[in-house]
Amino acid sequence: MTQLALMQELLGVFNGNELVLGVILSEWLFLTGLGAWLGGTTRRLKHPADAFVLAQALIAILPLGQVFAVRTLCNVIFIRGADVGLMPAIFACLVLLAPYCLVSGFLLTLACAMLGVVSAAPRVWGESTQLAPTEAGPPEGGTPNSAVMGSVYVADSLGSILGGMLFSLVLLPLLDHFALLCVPAFLNLALTTLVAWRFQLKWIGKLVLLLATGLAGLLLAFTPDAVSTALQFPNQTVLFCGHSPYGRLVVTRQNGQLNFIENGVPVVSSHQTEEAEEAVHYAMVQRPDGRRVLLVGGGFSGAVAEVFKYHPAEVTYVELDPMIIEAGRRFLPGTLSDQQVKLVNTDGRLFLRQTVAIYDVVLVNLPDPSTFQLNRFYTTEFFREVKRRLSPGGVLCFALGHYENFVSPELARMLATAHRTAQSVFSHVLMIPGGRVFFIASEHPLSADIASLLEQRHITTKLVKRHYLEAILALDRLADLRRAVEQPSKLNADFNPILYFLHLRHWLSQFDGKPWLIVTGLAVLLMFYLGRLRAPAFTVFASGFAASALEVVLLLGFQVLHGSLYRQLGVVVAMFMAGLAAGAYGMARVLARQRSCHANHAQRLAWIAFAIAGLATALPFLFSGLGHWSLAAASPLVALTAVPLLTFLVGLLVGMEFPLAGALESQNPVETASRLYTADFAGACLGALLASAWLIPVWGVTGTCAFVAALNLLGGAAPLSCRVRS
């Protein structure tokens, strides 16, 4: 629950693209792994129960302070209103996430240490305030490493499942982040008090009760959500703040203008007639007699009013987030008042796949492809879906980038890829270098004489007039665009989102900094770390990498096959965590019943790693088959069933490795847990970052799955080729 809340908050501060999301996830896993490694020092603690109780109390209260810090410190540390680059985002997230993640990872290792001793000496519960640390292994009669780590791994996974489901499906629609995080806060404080009482740590129990009372009083005295939101948007009046499965929406008023800000990105603003005119008229004048118009996104910006200047019979407006619709109707009540507007609350691609309606004009009024979700509206597959729903001579319009009399190399690559992708589906593609670069695509010829077409129809506009059009369609500007799109480029596809990667490069080019220096330094440290890993830990590292990378692949596949991911994100992630829990629990039970030798454990571990490699190899072919089946059946049930089952299978295989690796280690539970948890989190950290920021955008899904398969083949070969000490 803390992870999901902080991710939404940090995405709102740092632009909300997939690279930043990968940074947040990878740093979360890295810091948690570092905390697990630091937990290896607990074998030297004389009073581990004291440390456990205090750490659990910190876990309860830290998230509330972190959310407040994310909202209020942004305008203090960074320039107000300016985009934050990658390097500042990396360091800021590292500092903000460190307190919780380090304590959380530390607790995992400490829990293994306490469980290993308590299982051997259950009399300590309620009779002793101390647990004697073990140095050489589990105490006589104690639980072996595989069972100890399996129990903690299963408990951690089950907690993640419950927290994720409660967050996404129950609490988020009802509570703000502060109220929501109070649920795990008071639960953890209550459990901390119980553990303190069990170990007769009365002074700590009283301290925790005092802390819980003070926290409750503080929350009752003032509303932290309202206070922090007001500090986050200074010089603006906050009219509305709400949370949906798609993010945090804030509506503010500044100098008479209403701003709708979702996850820190302005999505709708009032009095932006000029932007609405460009989004509509370049395409509508090509087919001014069009009777049916489809608008995907941006309806409350004034685009609908511009469309009705052509007197269409029907306008269908598709908007994904219902909270934007609710807030728009509340604060911009006249925007969609016309009875001829058909409002559909769903994903634009899912709507196109399921509808049987035919449209004369399709207007895609969405931001640039800064995420996998948005990239889906700039691919060959999407353009084909639009073409199937267009009438003869129908027109598609979408926009990309911002052109201000100069086409940078990064922008040129984006435009060339978008142009080639659209041209692979439509016979005619017209580019208009306005505020954004607009692409008009059709099977029939198109006219660049927008001014004459508007004048013939007597369409009144504020910005899109002859003088403006003559300026933006100047010969030198058009020549710039022609040179840009003539360079070699690749097709942007659902499972090869190259345009998303090019947009990331374009975004990074706007900031000073040398991220490759840090990347090189981290690569050297990674090689040093991997060189010191034992065979079982390396296998766990490979499976952790596979878990994160394949989960990103599966989430992308779900978006492509079904449409929007957000509503089902909690279910898909819960299925993965359920697989982890089931795999760890099942293998721990098998190891408890069968006292096999280490050679058998190594063989089992290798075969599971090979199975992960096989599944990774098969995924691209499975997605290809599911894609054809989904289109033929025109049903989202394919994605809703197949992808969660595949996610569960990945989690199942990864979860089975952990107890086996623990059984192969000869150290005590503390050292074993520290080493394996660190390897698991390090692999997952690398997988989350590389898959989202490099592997999938550049190599595509097939190349990414091949890399994961190769790494896990090495992970399977490691325990077979090394002599494991018994």
Secondary structure, DSSP 8 states (H G I E B T S, - for coil): -HHHHHHHHHHHHSTT-HHHHHHHHHHHHHHHHHHHHHGGGGGG-S-HHHHHHHHHHHHHHHHHHHHHHHHHHHHHHS-TTS---HHHHHHHHHHHHHHHHHHHHHHHHHHHHHHHHHTT-GGGTTT-S-----SSSS-TT---HHHHHHHHHHHHHHHHHHHHHIIIIIITTT--HHHHHHHHHHHHHHHHHHHHHHTT-HHHHHHHHHHHHHHHHHHHHS-HHHHHHHHHSTTSEEEEEEEETTEEEEEEEETTEEEEEETTEEEEETT-HHHHHHHHHHHHTTSTT--EEEEES-GGGTHHHHHGGG--SEEEEEES-HHHHHHHHHHSTTTT--TTEEEEES-HHHHHHH----EEEEEE----S-SHHHHGGGSHHHHHHHHHTEEEEEEEEEEEEE-SS---HHHHHHHHHHHHHHHTT-SEEEEEESSEEEEEEESS---S-HHHHHHHHT---SSSSHHHHHHHT-HHHHHHHHHHHTS-----BTTB-HHHHHHHHHHHTTS---HHHHHHHHHHHHHHHHHT--HHHHHHHHHHHHHHHHHHHHHHHHHHHHS--HHHHHHHHHHHHHHHHHHHHHHHHHHHH----HHHHHHHHHHHHHHHHHHHHHHHHHHHHHHHHHHHHT-THHHHHHHHHHHHHHHHHHHHHHHHHHHH--S-HHHHHHHHHHHHHHHHHHHHHHIIIIIIIIIHHHHHHHHHHHHHHHHHHHHHHS----
